[in-house]
Amino acid sequence: MTCNVGKIDRVIRGAVGAAAIAWGIMNGNIIADVVGGVLLFTAIIGWCPPYALLGINTGCSIKKD
């Protein structure tokens, strides 16, 4: 698993994910909680499966040793 989610993308995913979870909790909407959880998870790990399938990389810098 290589990084394919850039810094700006991760920040946006984190903010939208947290907002979706908060909204889902306030309204009792489990779907919003799941979507928010997936967004937060992909923001934390820096890898998005659909991006990998489509060959998208939003600027993640890969360290070369």
N, CA and C of each residue as an Amber inpcrd file, in Angstrom:
protein
   195
   0.8410000  -1.1780000   0.0000000   0.0000000   0.0000000   0.0000000
   0.8860000   1.2420000   0.0000000   0.8650000   1.9820000  -1.0800000
   1.6160000   3.2280000  -1.1330000   0.6680000   4.3990000  -0.9650000
   1.2100000   5.4930000  -0.5210000   0.4240000   6.6930000  -0.2890000
  -0.0770000   7.2550000  -1.6190000  -1.3670000   7.5700000  -1.7070000
  -1.9010000   8.1900000  -2.9150000  -2.8390000   9.3630000  -2.6040000
  -2.8680000   9.7990000  -1.3550000  -3.7130000  10.9130000  -0.9440000
  -2.8020000  12.0250000  -0.4260000  -2.8280000  13.1820000  -1.0830000
  -1.9750000  14.3060000  -0.7190000  -2.4540000  15.0280000   0.5260000
  -1.6450000  16.0000000   0.9680000  -1.9060000  16.7130000   2.2170000
  -3.2360000  17.4790000   2.1880000  -3.4790000  18.2350000   1.1320000
  -4.7250000  19.0060000   1.0500000  -5.9260000  18.0730000   1.0020000
  -5.8190000  17.0020000   0.2350000  -6.8870000  16.0070000   0.1400000
  -7.1550000  15.3860000   1.5070000  -6.1000000  15.1080000   2.2610000
  -6.2610000  14.5030000   3.5860000  -6.9660000  15.4490000   4.5450000
  -6.6140000  16.7320000   4.4970000  -7.2490000  17.7240000   5.3660000
  -8.7370000  17.8450000   5.0340000  -9.0510000  17.9030000   3.7510000
 -10.4560000  18.0000000   3.3280000 -11.2280000  16.7510000   3.7460000
 -10.6420000  15.5750000   3.5100000 -11.3050000  14.3270000   3.9090000
 -11.5380000  14.2820000   5.4160000 -10.5470000  14.7160000   6.1830000
 -10.6780000  14.7200000   7.6400000 -11.7870000  15.6340000   8.1170000
 -11.8420000  16.8400000   7.5500000 -12.8660000  17.8050000   7.9550000
 -14.2670000  17.3370000   7.5540000 -14.4060000  16.8700000   6.3240000
 -15.7100000  16.3930000   5.8530000 -16.1220000  15.1350000   6.6150000
 -15.1590000  14.2580000   6.8750000 -15.4600000  13.0400000   7.6290000
 -15.9260000  13.3380000   9.0370000 -15.2430000  14.2560000   9.7190000
 -15.6420000  14.6230000  11.0840000 -17.0210000  15.2820000  11.0810000
 -17.2720000  16.1430000  10.1000000 -18.5790000  16.7930000  10.0140000
 -19.6820000  15.7710000   9.7330000 -19.4050000  14.7970000   8.8630000
 -20.4050000  13.7690000   8.5510000 -20.7080000  12.9080000   9.7750000
 -19.6730000  12.5730000  10.5340000 -19.8980000  11.7790000  11.7430000
 -20.7150000  12.5800000  12.7550000 -20.3640000  13.8420000  12.9530000
 -21.1140000  14.6790000  13.8980000 -22.5720000  14.8240000  13.4720000
 -22.7790000  15.0690000  12.1810000 -24.1480000  15.2030000  11.6760000
 -24.9160000  13.8920000  11.8340000 -24.2610000  12.7830000  11.5420000
 -24.8990000  11.4780000  11.6710000 -25.2870000  11.1540000  13.1010000
 -24.4170000  11.5230000  14.0380000 -24.7230000  11.2710000  15.4500000
 -25.9000000  12.1290000  15.9060000 -25.8920000  13.3970000  15.4990000
 -26.9750000  14.2970000  15.9170000 -28.3200000  13.8910000  15.3320000
 -28.3230000  13.3270000  14.1310000 -29.5730000  12.9830000  13.4620000
 -29.8840000  11.4870000  13.4540000 -29.0250000  10.6950000  14.0700000
 -29.2540000   9.2580000  14.1150000 -29.1260000   8.5820000  12.7590000
 -28.2620000   9.1040000  11.9150000 -28.0920000   8.5800000  10.5620000
 -26.8260000   7.7300000  10.4930000 -26.9890000   6.4320000  10.4500000
 -25.8540000   5.5100000  10.4460000 -25.0570000   5.5850000   9.1450000
 -25.7240000   5.8930000   8.0400000 -25.0230000   5.9790000   6.7560000
 -24.0210000   7.1340000   6.7740000 -24.4120000   8.2720000   7.3270000
 -23.4980000   9.4120000   7.4370000 -22.3170000   9.0560000   8.3380000
 -22.5670000   8.2850000   9.3930000 -21.4860000   7.8570000  10.2840000
 -20.4990000   6.9440000   9.5600000 -21.0010000   6.0400000   8.7630000
 -20.1280000   5.1140000   8.0250000 -19.3140000   5.8690000   6.9760000
 -19.9680000   6.7440000   6.2280000 -19.2530000   7.5260000   5.2050000
 -18.1990000   8.4120000   5.8710000 -18.5530000   9.0520000   6.9500000
 -17.5980000   9.8830000   7.6840000 -16.4390000   9.0670000   8.2250000
 -16.7280000   7.8690000   8.7090000 -15.6700000   6.9940000   9.2110000
 -14.7060000   6.5700000   8.1180000 -15.2440000   6.2630000   6.9500000
 -14.3860000   5.8710000   5.8200000 -13.5060000   7.0510000   5.4070000
 -14.0860000   8.2410000   5.3440000 -13.3020000   9.4260000   4.9800000
 -12.1950000   9.6910000   6.0010000 -12.5140000   9.5980000   7.2720000
 -11.4920000   9.7950000   8.2990000 -10.4040000   8.7310000   8.2240000
 -10.8020000   7.4930000   8.0160000  -9.8320000   6.3960000   7.9290000
  -8.8730000   6.5940000   6.7540000  -9.4070000   6.9470000   5.5900000
  -8.5430000   7.1520000   4.4320000  -7.6510000   8.3840000   4.6220000
  -8.1420000   9.3880000   5.3330000  -7.3130000  10.5630000   5.6230000
  -6.1650000  10.1990000   6.5560000  -6.4300000   9.3450000   7.5230000
  -5.3960000   8.9570000   8.4870000  -4.3260000   8.0870000   7.8420000
  -4.7380000   7.0940000   7.0610000  -3.7480000   6.1700000   6.4890000
  -3.1250000   6.6970000   5.2020000  -3.7580000   7.6820000   4.5480000
  -3.1970000   8.2760000   3.3400000  -3.3150000   7.4100000   2.1020000
  -4.2310000   6.4900000   2.1010000  -4.4290000   5.6140000   0.9480000
  -5.9160000   5.4530000   0.6870000  -6.3190000   5.6130000  -0.5730000
  -7.7160000   5.5040000  -0.9630000  -7.8510000   4.4040000  -2.0210000
  -8.6280000   3.3430000  -1.7480000  -8.7610000   2.2500000  -2.7170000
  -9.2680000   2.6780000  -4.0940000 -10.3140000   3.5220000  -4.2080000
 -10.7300000   3.9380000  -5.5500000  -9.6350000   4.7040000  -6.2960000
  -8.8650000   5.5190000  -5.5840000  -7.7440000   6.2180000  -6.2140000
  -6.7430000   5.2020000  -6.7590000  -6.4710000   4.1570000  -5.9960000
  -5.5220000   3.1350000  -6.4410000  -6.0300000   2.4290000  -7.6980000
  -7.3150000   2.1200000  -7.7370000  -7.8850000   1.4480000  -8.9130000
  -7.8460000   2.3310000 -10.1550000  -8.0440000   3.6310000  -9.9560000
  -8.0890000   4.5570000 -11.0870000  -6.7320000   5.1860000 -11.4030000
  -5.7210000   4.8810000 -10.6040000  -4.3850000   5.4180000 -10.8410000
  -4.2440000   6.8940000 -10.5000000  -5.0220000   7.3540000  -9.5370000
  -4.9930000   8.7700000  -9.1490000  -4.0380000   8.9560000  -7.9740000
  -3.2600000  10.0220000  -8.0160000  -2.3850000  10.4070000  -6.9170000
  -2.5220000  11.9180000  -6.7710000  -2.9890000  12.3820000  -5.6060000
  -3.2710000  13.8070000  -5.4190000  -2.1030000  14.5580000  -4.7980000
  -0.9130000  14.1030000  -5.0320000   0.2540000  14.8530000  -4.6050000
   0.9500000  14.2990000  -3.3880000   0.7090000  13.0800000  -3.0410000
   1.3810000  12.4700000  -1.9050000   2.8550000  12.2830000  -2.2600000
   3.7120000  12.7660000  -1.3890000   5.1410000  12.6130000  -1.6280000
   5.6100000  11.2900000  -1.0300000   6.1890000  10.4630000  -1.8440000
   6.6750000   9.1650000  -1.4000000   8.1500000   9.2920000  -1.0730000
   8.5210000   8.8970000   0.1410000   9.9100000   8.9870000   0.5670000
  10.7520000   7.9480000  -0.1520000  11.8650000   8.3980000  -0.7020000
  12.7840000   7.4820000  -1.3640000  14.0560000   7.4070000  -0.5390000
  14.3560000   6.2400000  -0.0390000  15.5570000   6.0550000   0.8000000
  16.7480000   5.6990000  -0.0280000
